[in-house]
Each structure stands twice: as structure tokens, then as C-alpha cells.
Amino acid sequence: MKNHFLHFAFAALLILAFSCSQPGKMQGPDPLVSHIDSTVRPGDDFFMFANGKWFKQHPIPASEQSNGLWQMIQDTINDQVLAICKTSAALTDAPKGSDKQKIGDFYYSGMDSITRNRKGIDDIRPQLSAIDAVKDLDGFAKTAADFRALTGSALFGFYIGQDDRISSKNAVRIEQGGLSLYDRNYYFDTDKRAVLIRVKFVEHMTNMFKIMGYDDSKARLAAENTMKLETAIAKTSRKREDTRDPLKNYSKLTFKQLQSAVPNFNWALFTQTAGLKTVDSVIVGQPEFLGALNGYFKSFPLGDWKNYLKFHLLSHVASYADDKTFAESFSFYSKVLEGIEQPQPRWKRVVEQTNGSLGELIGQVYSKEYLPKGTKEKLLEIGSSIKEVYAQRIKSLDWMKPETKDKALDKLNGIIMKVGYPDKWKDLSALEADRSSYLKNVMSASQWRFNYMISKYGKPVDRSEWDMYPQTYNAYYNPSNNEICVPGCNILVPGFEHVLADDAILYSIIGGSTFGHEITHGFDDQGCKYDKEGNLNNWWTSGDSMNFYSRTKLIVEQFNAYIPVDSLHINGSMTQGENIADLAGISMGFEAFRKTGQFKMNQMVGGLKPDQRFFLAYALAWMINTRPEATVNQVKSNVHSPAKYRVIGPLSDIPEFYAAFGVKEGDAMWRPENQRVKIW
């Protein structure tokens, strides 16, 4: 097999030399051919076979935690957004309050390192002083609410979101949170990496308290006590895999019941300070977490809580302050946790933050000037094709009863597809930005987002709203809206700048790993519990549920066996929703691709048959080489499996892949037919 593919790759490159010169096609070497590492057997490790040569030629930059397709596309987007920022910043006479004034001034303030270093952390001194002035728990609750927009999820997650049982209503949501490390596991795991991280974390907090003005001994004591507090919070947090069941993470309480259950925290003062005049009820994800927090408000001294809030405040804004504060934050969160050796250049960090804060404004320019012609139409074509395939798959299922199939088809037909860019944009007129302070600009944008969220309470859910920008290389499924969102930049493929790639690539990357993946989230172990209107409502018969979970159990077992780094296994339970979506998505994508002209006419592109091209494109979609430290973080705290296993895992279950690349018994990826997972 190895010699066959050495010959295959060489022949393909010869054909490529002629095919690439055709106008309107690829602007460079075909990535599906040029990335192949022919020293690897495709049936042993298809991920490395498809991507290995590129990995050898492109080591991970010192400023990044990974390198690959996502980084390449993000770099392209960053360059495009940079052009928008520079053009806006050059307009020194832009009208006050205009989109270009805000974009230009925001970017300019971020690049102004002289002012940033002169100011240090002066811009949050008023907030730090306010925390110092707190005299009791009521004052602490008010201060925590005052700075909620600036401190992330300090104490707990608090937001306005759809009621899972009444999807048309916006509700107050409270979830467990309050941790500085990525997951509760980091506070308890006994492996060398976890132990070292805890030691380094206390050192980092000590240095952060010193930046606030604490002397050495006071800073160390504050750090140690904050670590004890966060460890207690982590101890009473549910494991991530236990937060996957929406039914078990839904408890609706009246506001009076909330105050009675957690009497040591003044909820009325907190919500009113946050901007909510009256609250009738709240949805609590993990009631036992709030119960434990109630006890901690008394068992830990007020001084510890004040230091905890100070650290979260500074930690949240550290990247936008002076170089010293940024360097300290980078040294722990990037270097220790992710293994990144050096920071990204300033312009890239500022561009990404400007895009993150003002993405709605930048997106309006981006969608007009940088998306290939026909983007929205092509996305709708592929998405509609995937939905048609899904409908046929549901109709032919042998494990689902007709009454459940009817409801599944009803839900599928009701899925809303938001593609390309929004038809209407959010109004950011109230958001202010100038050139005086980068940190203030970031805080202003954060406060705007918080106020915008709070303003939704008591209003009907706007189902037309987007939660991503057209320049965001990602996608999502929202079960409460029964919708998928695929931003326009997902159409981008390196080597096909300004033109659309061939259908084998688009139906694999866009059809399989995007539309097929996201639609499946409506039917995975979580999404299957929501009906077509987005309400938690069991529409399955008990027998169908048992059949479904007997199949999902197989994919949990499959992924539990994978070991990405050291002796660390993937958590099959925690990642099962994404693994189900990957498997079903690529299966649906291939079935939809069969209906295209490229497949029907068996068109060879770059020396590749259509089916080979399709599966190589799927490996390209996850062409990501990640540092071991970052892989450990992902396995411990992320519901997505590492990129390599998002390729070899689902492909090991697909017979069409076996046929395309001659995978046989004895190959590392070969699985007996009775162990191959098939759900949808």
C-alpha cells in the first residue's frame, strides 16, 4: 500500500502541474495532493497521511498553540480585518460616533503602546478601590454586579437566555462558574502536569497581586487563600460530562425561592445593580453549586472574597493593559497552560480584539468586500442538500418507530438556516470608543454587550439574531431556536482565494463537517431532547430512546480507547455529542456529494477520484497540529475531541472510506463491521 501511494502522489502531482494553470481554478498547488505524506499508510493513520507533509513543512510558530487550516484561514481573515482597521484609523476626521471612527480609534488605541505602558492598570484603579471599600456581603454582591461585565464568570455564570421549556421567552439563567483554570479537574488531578499547573497558578496570582500594589508576603497570602477558595468552588462544581443533560441541568425557581435557597447572597441587590428592575423567576443549572456557594460566603472571610474578585477583574483585563501586566498573564495562561513560547505580534492581538469587540461593524464591511461572489447561494445549496439527505436517512432508519420518525422529520424541516451574513445588524450606536485608552475601549465594548444582553429580559426572543459574525470561522446549532448558523467565511479554502473550491471539497468541509455536523446537534444526546420549537420536550418513544442510546454507547466506548497524549484517554462521555455530529455529518456530506455532477461524472481533479478527494478534504478540514500542553487542556476541558481523532474516529466507521482507500483488516483504522458505529 505504501509503494502504491508513493506512485499515486507522484502521478497526481504531474497531473496537477497541468490542471492548476486553468483560469478560475486553484491559485496554487492543490492542497489535497501537496499535503499527502506517502510514508504513512492511509488505513493506519489517515490524518497524518492526508496532512503529514504540510505539518513537516510548517512547524507550529512560537506564538501559537497550534498550526493548520484554521490558523491559515484566521490569518487570512486577520489580514482582511487589519486592512479595514488601518483604513479606518487613517481617517482622523471621521465623524464622531460613526462606524469608521469607532473601528479606527479602537485599533489605534490598541497599537499605542506608549500610552498603554504609561497608564499601567490605572483605568481599573477605581474598581479596585470600590472592592477595597466593601464592608459586608451586601456590598460585595453590589460590587460583583457592578463589575460583572468586566470579570467574566466570577462567582457564577449569569446571563439572559432562552427558557429551555418556553423557547419564546428570555429568562435569567444562573450556572456554575467562578474558576480561573479551564476545568474543575485542574484543581484535583494528580498527574505531574496538573500538579505543576497548580504551583504555577499560585505564583501567577502572587505576581498579579503585586501588580495591584501588594507587598510580597501579602501577595503570597492573598494568592494562597484565593487558591483555597477556588478549589472549594471546583469541588462543588459538576463534572463537565454531567452538565450535558439539559433536563438534569434545568431547575426553575421563583425569585423568592432563589433568595431562600441562597440567603447569604443579596440577589435583589445583585440583579437590580446589574440592570434588572424586577425578576419573577430564574433558571438554575446546578442548584447544589449555589447551595455550596451560600456556605462559602460565610466560611471564607470577606477579605478572601474581595481578593478573589480583584484577581478576576485584573485577570480579565490584563491582555489590554500595559506590557508588564500582559506579560504576566501570558506567562501563565499561554506559556504554562498552552505551551506557547512567545506572544503574537501586537498588531495581530489588537486586530483580533477589535474584531471581537466591534465585529458587528467590521462584519458589514467584510461581507461586502471579502466574501467570494455567490457565497450565500452556495451555502444555501449545500445546506438544503444535506437536509434532503437527512430526511431520507430518517425515513430509512430501522431502529425508529414511524411516530417518532414523523416528529424527527418535522423538527428537521423546521430547522432555520442562517448563512453568510445577517439580514439586519445590531445597533452599536451607544458604544463609545476613542484614542485615549485601549483598556477603556475594551471595557466599554464589554459593558455594551452586557447591557445589550440585560435589555432582552422581558422581551420576546428575536429568532433572527445572529450569535456570530460573518468573519467568524466557526458555526453553531442553537437547540432553543432549532437553527444552524454558518458564517460566510466558512466558504474559504486556502488555495481557492476569491473563487469557490470544487464540490468534493465544499461538500466535505461545508456539507459534512459544518452543515451535517450542526444539523446532527439537533439529534445528538442533547439536541434530541428539544422539539421542533426549541422546547425541552420528550418526543421519543421509550423503545426508540433505548435504541438510540445503545448506539451512542458504542461511540463513547470507541473514543474512550483513544490516547492523544501521554496516557491521557479521550473522555467519550463528555465528547459524545460532538463525535456523534462528526460521524453523522461526514456520512450526510458524502451522500449529498454523490448527487453532484462531479461525483456522477466521476471527474478526476488533481489526480484524485471524487470519493478520495472528498475524504482527503475532510482531513483537510481538521488539519490542525497542536502542542501537547494544549491537547491536554482540550482533553480535560473541551467537549470536542482533538483534531486527529475527529478524522480517524468517524472515518473508521464509514464503509465508503474503506473502499476509497483500500482499508483492510490489519490496518490500524480498520474496525470489525459489528463495531462500526452507525446512528443516523
N, C-alpha and C positions, 0 to 999 in steps of 0.2 A: 504493500500500500504506500509506503514511504517513497519508493522509486517512482511509482505511478504519478504521485502528486508533484514530485520534482519535475517530471516531464510535463505534466499538466500546467504547472505555473509558468514554465519557460514558454510553452506554446501560447499560453494566454497572453503573456507579455508581448510576443511577436504580433498577435492579432491586435492587441491594444495600441501598438505603435501606429497602426493604420486607422483604427476606429476613433482615436482621440482627436484627430485632426478635423473631423467633421464639424461644420459650424453649428452652433446652438447646442452642442453636447458638452461633455466634461471639459473643464478648463485646465486639467492636469491629469496625472495618472489615475486610472480607475482605482479607488481606494479598496475595493473588494478584492482586487488582484494583487496590488502592490503591498498590501499588509500581510499577505499569507506567509507563514513560517513553515516551509515544506519539510523541515526536520521533525515536525510534530505530526503524528497520525491524527486525522480528523476524528476518528472514533475513540481516541484516547483522551484528547483534551481539545474540543472544538474551539473553545475560547482562545487558547494560545495558537492553535493552527490558523485561525482567522485573523488574529491581531498581533501575534508574536513578533513579526518583523518590524511592525510600527513601534512596538514597545522597546525593542532593541535600539532603534534609531532615535527614539525620543524619550530619554530618561526623565523622571519627574523633576521639574525645576525646583530649586532650593526654596522658592517662595510658595510652593503649592503642596497640598496634601495628596494630590493625585494628578494624573495627566491622561488625556484621552479625548474622545469625541466631545464629551460635554465641555471640557476645557477649551477645545478648539472653537466650538460654537460660541461659548461665552466670551472668548477673546474677540471673536468677530463682532458680537453684539457690543462689547465694551468699546471697540474702536468706533463703531457707529454712534454710540451714545456720546463718546468723547467728542466727536465732530459736532454733535448737537450742542454739547456743553460749551465748547470753545467758541462756536459761532455766537451763542447767546452771551457769553462773558465778554466778548469783544464789543457788544452793543452797550456802551457806557451810558447812552442816553435813552435806553429802553424805558417806556412809560412805567411808573411805579405801579406795582400790582399786576403787571402783565405776565404772561407765562414765561416769556423770554427773560424778563428781569429776574424772576424768581429762580429760574434754572441757572442763569449766568451768575447771579450773586451767590447762590448756594455753592456752585462749583468753585468760584473764585475764593470764597472764604475757606474752603477745604484745602486749597492749594497754598494759602497764605500761611506758611509755617512760622514766619516771624511773629505774627500776631498770636497764633496759637501757643507758641512757646512763651511769649510774654505773659499771656493770661494764665497759663497753667490750668488749675482747676477753679479759678476764681468764679467762673459762671455758675458753679453749683455750691459756692460758699453759703448763699442764703438758705438753701435747702439743708445743708449740713448743720447750720446754726439752728434752724427750725427743729431738727431732730434733737439737738442738744437741749433745747428748751422744753421738750416733752416732760411732764411731771407725773403722768399717770397713764393707765391703759386707754382711757378715753382719748387723751391727747395723742397717744400712739396710733389709735385707729384713724383719727382725723388726718394725721400726718402721712400715714401709709396711703390713704386715699388721695391726698394732695399730690403724691409723687407716683401714683400707680402707673401713669402713662410713661414714666421715666425709668421705672425699676423692673419692667418685665413682670414675671410672675412671683415676685416676692410675697411670702406668706402662702398664697394660693392663687390658682387661676381664676380670674374674674372677668367676665365678658358678657356681652349681649349676643345671643344666638338663637336660632330657631328651636322651638319646643319640639322635641322628638315625637311627641304624641299629637301635637297640634301644629303642623308644619307651617301654617299660615300666620302663626303668632311668634313675635320676638319675645324672648324670655331672658331673665337674669340667670346666668349659668355660673356655678362655682365648682371648680375641680381641684384636685390635689396639685401641689406645686411647691414653690419656695426653695428649690435646691439649686445650688450653683454648679454642681457637677452634672454630667449628662443623664445619669440614671441612678436610682437608689443602689444598684449593685456596687457602684464605686465606693460606697461607704462601708461595705461589709466583705467584699471578695477578698480572699487571702492569697491570690497569686501575686507574684513579685511586682508585676506592672501596677496592680491596684494598690498595693502597699506603698510603692514609691509615689504614686499619684497623690495619695493622702498626705504623705510627708511634704511633697512639693506644694500642695494646695495650702497647707498651713503657712509655709514660707511665703507663698504668694500673698495671702491675706495679710500677713505681718507687714510686708512691704507696702501694700495698699494703705494700711492704716498709718504707716509712716508718712506716706504722701499726703494724707489728711492732716498731718501735724503731730501725731502721737510720738512719744519718745520710744526707745527700743523696747523697754520692759512692758510698757502699757500696750504697745502694738502687738507684742507676742501674746500677752494675756487675752487681748480682745480677739485675736485670731483663734486661739485655742478654744475659747468659750463659744465663738461662732461655729467652730467645727463641731463642738458637742451639741449645739442647738440644731444644726443641720442634720447631724447623724440621728437625732431623735425624730426629726421630721421625716427622714428617709425610712426609719424603722416602721413608721405607721403608714407609709405610702404603699399602695397596692403595687404588685409587680406589673410590669408593662403588659405582659400577656394577659393579666387578669383585668385589664382595662379595655379589652377588645369587645366584650359583650355589651352592646348598648342597653339591653334590658337590665343587666345587673349593675349598670352604671347610670341608672336613672332613678332618682328619688325626688319627688316634687313635694316641697314643704311650703306651708304658708309662712309669711314673714314672721309671724308670732312664733311659729314652731321653730324656725331657724334661731331666733333670739333665745328661745327657751333651751334649745339643744346646745348652744354655744354662748352661755351667758357672760363669759368673761371678755367678750369682744362686743363693742358697741356697733352693731350692724346698722342701726338707723343713722348714726353719725357718719359711718363709713360711706354708705350709699348716698346720703344727701350731699356729702362733700364731693363725691365722685360725679354728682350731677343728676342723680335720680331723686326726684322730689318724693314720690310715693312708690312703694314696691308692694305688690299684693302677694307674690309668691316667688320662689326661687327653685331652680333645678340643681340638685347637689349630686355630683358624680360619685363621691365616696364619703358617705356620712361619717364613717368611723374615723376618717382622716381629720375632719373638723372636730370631732369629739376629742381626739387626742390633742389637737392644737389648742383646744379650750383649756386642757390641763396644763399645757406647756406655758400658757400665758401667766400662770401663777407659779409654776415650779421653776421657771427660769427668771432671774432678776430682770427688771425693766431695763437696766443698763445693757444687758446682753442683747435684748431685742432692739435697742437703739443702735448698737454697733452692727447688728445683723442688717438693719435697714440701711445704714450708712454704706456698708460694704456693697450691698446690692445696687445702691444708687451709683456709686463710683464705678463699679464693675460694668454697669450697663452703658455708661457714657465714656469709658476710658479710651476707646478707639478714636474718639473725636476731640480729645483734649491735647495736651502738649506731648512732645515726643517721649518724655520720661514716663509719663503715665501709660501712653500707648505701648511702649517697650515692655513695661512690667506686665501688662495684660497679655501681650503677645507671647512673652516668655513662658507663661503657664498654659493658656488656652490653645495656643497654636503649636508652640515648641514641645511642651511636655505631653499634652493630650493628643496632638495630631502628628507630631514628628516633623513639623515644618521647620526648616532651618533658618529661613530669613523672611522678613515681611515682603509683601508685594510692593512694587513701586507706588509712591504716593498717589500718582495720577489714577492708577487703577482702583485703589481703595476709595478715592474720592468719587470717581465716576460711578462705581457700584453703589455707594451710599446715596449719591444724588439721584440715581435711578431708583433706588429703593424708597427714598423719601418723596420724590416727585415723579414717580413712574407714570402716573396718570397723565401728566403734562407731556412728558417725553414720549409716551406711547402714541400720542396724537400725531407727532411729527414722524416717529418711527414707522407707523403703519402706512403712511403716505409715501415715504421716501425710500424705505429699505426692504419692504416685503416684495418678493417676486410677483409679477403680474399673474393673476389667476389663483392666488393663494387661497382665498376664501372658497372659491368654487371647487378647487381640487380637494380641500379638506372636507367639504360637504359631500363630495362624490365618494370619497373613501369611507367616511363615517356612515353614510347611508348604505353602502355596500356591506359593511361589517354588520350593521343592524339586520339586513336581509339574511345574511348567513346565520346570525344568532337565532333568528326566528325559525329557520329550517332546522337548526340543531335542537332547539327546544321541542319542536314538533316530533322529532325522531327519537327523543330520549326513551330508553326502555325502563328507566327506574322511576319515572314521574307519572303520576296519575293524570288523566285528562283534565279534571277540575283545577288542579294546580298548574298544569300547562297553560290553561286559559288565562289564569291570573298572571303567570310569568310573561306571557305574550302581551298582555295588557300593560304590564309595567314596562316592558321593552319598548312598545310602541309609544309610550308616554315620555320616554327619555328626551329631554331637551338638549340639543347640541349647540353650544356656544363656541364658535370657531373664528379664528383670525383676529378680530378686534371687536370691541363693544360697539353697539349702535348708538349708545349715549355714554357720555363721560361724567365722572364725578365733578362736582363744583368745588374747586380748591381756592376760591376767591378769598376765603377767610384766613388762609395760611399765609404767613408773612415770612419773608427772608430778605436779608441784606448782607453787606460785605463785612460787617463789624465782628462777627463771631460765628465760626463753624459750629461750635458746640451748641450755641443758642439756636442756630438754624435747625440742627438735628432734633433738639428738644422741642422746638416749635412744631416740626413736622410730626413728631411722636404725639404731642398733645393734640394736634388736629385729628389724627387718626383715632385717638381715644374719644375725643368729643364727638366725632362722626359716628362712632360705634354706639356711644351712650344715647345719641339722638334717635336711634332706631327704636328704643324702648317705647312701647305703647302704639307703635305704628305697624301697619300691615307689612309683611315681608315683601321686599322688592325682588321678585324672582328674575328680573332682568339684570341684576347687578353682577358684575364680574369680581372675582377674588384674585385675579392675576392680571398682569399687563401683557400686551401683545408681544413685548420683547422679553418675556419670561420663558426660558427653555424648560418647560415642565407642563404638566396637565393635571387635572383633578376630576374626581367624581364626588358630587355632593349628594348623599342619600336623602337629605331632608328636602331637596329640590328635585330629586331624581333627574339630575343634569350632569353632563360632562362639559368641561371647558378645555379647549385645545388652542392656546395662543398661536398667532401666526408664525412666530419664529421657529416653531417645531418643523416647519417645512424645509428649513435649511439643512443642507448636507454638504460637508466640505468636499470640494472638487466640482460642485454644481452651483457655484455662486451666480446669482441673478437668473438662473434657469431652474426648472423643475427636474429632479432626477427621474430615472426610468421607473416604471411601476413596480418592478421587483423590489427596489429599494423603498419606495414610498409605501407600498402595501405591507412591507415588513416593519419598517420603523414607525410610520404613521398608522397604518392599519392594524398591525399586530401589537407592538409594544406601547401604542398610545390609545387609539380608539378601542381596540379589542380588550386591552388591559383595563381601561377605565370603565367600559360598559360592564365588564365582569365584576367590578366592585359593587355593582348593583345586585349581584347574585352570589357574592362570596359569603364567608361565615358571618360577616357583619351586615352587609347590604341586603342579604336575603330576608332580614327581619323587618325591612321597611317596605311599605306598599307603594303603589304607583304614585300616590300623592305625597310621598315622603314621610309618612307617619309610621311609627313603630306599631306594627300590626301583623300578627302571625297569619299568613295566607297559605301556609303549607299544611297538608295533612300529616299526621304523626308518622305514617309509614314513609312518606316522601322525605321527611326530615331525617329519619333514621338512615334511609338510603344515601342521602346527601352526605351526612356526617361519616358514614362508613367509607366514603370515597375521600373525603378531606383528611381522614385519619391516615390514609396511605401517603398523602403528600407531606404530612407532618413527619411521619417516620422517614421518608426519603430525605428530607432536608436535615433532620436531626443527625444523620450519618455524615454530613459534610463537615470537614475540618479546615477552615480557611487559614488559620494562623496558629502556631504553637500547637497546643492540644485543645484549643477552644472550638467547640461544636456550634453550628448554627442552631438557634432556638426555633425549631419547626413550628411550635405553637404560636409564638409571637409573630413569626413571619408568614404564617399560612395564608392570610388574606392576599398579600402581595404575590406569593407563589402561585396561588390559585389563579390570580389575574394574569400572571405571566404565561402560565400554561394555556389557559383558555384563549388569551389574547393572540398568541402566535398561531394557535390552531385556527382561529377565526380568520386571521390575516391571510394565512396560506389558502384557506378555502375561498376567500374573496379574490385572491390573486389568480386563482385558477380560471376565473371568469374574464380576465383581461385579455386583450389582444396579444400582448407579449407572451403570455403563457400558452394560449390556444395555438398560436403560430409557431411555438417552440423557438422563439427568437434568441439567438446567441448574442450576448453582449459582453465584451471583454473576454471572450473565450469561455464564458460560463453559460451553462444551461439555465433556464428560468428557475428551476427549483433550487439549484446550487446557489444561484445569485440571491434568491430570497433568503435562504438560511444564513449565508455569509453576511447579508445586510442586517439580519437580526443580531449577529455577533458584533457587527459594527455599532449598532445602537447602544451596546453596553461595553464598548471598547474603553475601559477605564482601568488604569493601573494605579493602585492605591498603596500608600505607605502602611506598613504593618500596624503602627500605632493607630492610624485612622481606621483600619479594618477591625481592630479590637473594639474601638468605640462603636463602630457600626453594629457588630455582632451583639454587643452588650445592650445597646440602647435604641436600635433602629428596627422598625418593622419591615424594612427591605433587606433582603439577603445581599451580600457582596456581589458585585457585578459579574464575576466569573460564574457564580452559581445561578445567576439569573439567566445565564446562557446554557450551561451544561445540564442544569436541573430540568427545565421544561423540555429541551430538545431530546433528552434521554427517554422521554415518554412519548415521542412523536414518531410513528412509523415512516412517514414521508421523509423525515430527516435521515433515517436509517437507509432508505432507498437511494436518496440523493448522493450520499457519500459512502455507500457500501459498508455501513457499520455492521459488524458481525460478532457473534459470540466470542468472547475472549478479549474484545476491546473494552477499555476501562469504562466507557459510557454505555455499553450495552446492558440492558436490563431485561430479564425474562418477561415475556408478554403478560403473565399474570401479576407482575409487579409494576407494570406501567400504569401510571395514573391517568384516568380519563373521567372528567366530571361533566363538562358541558360539551 
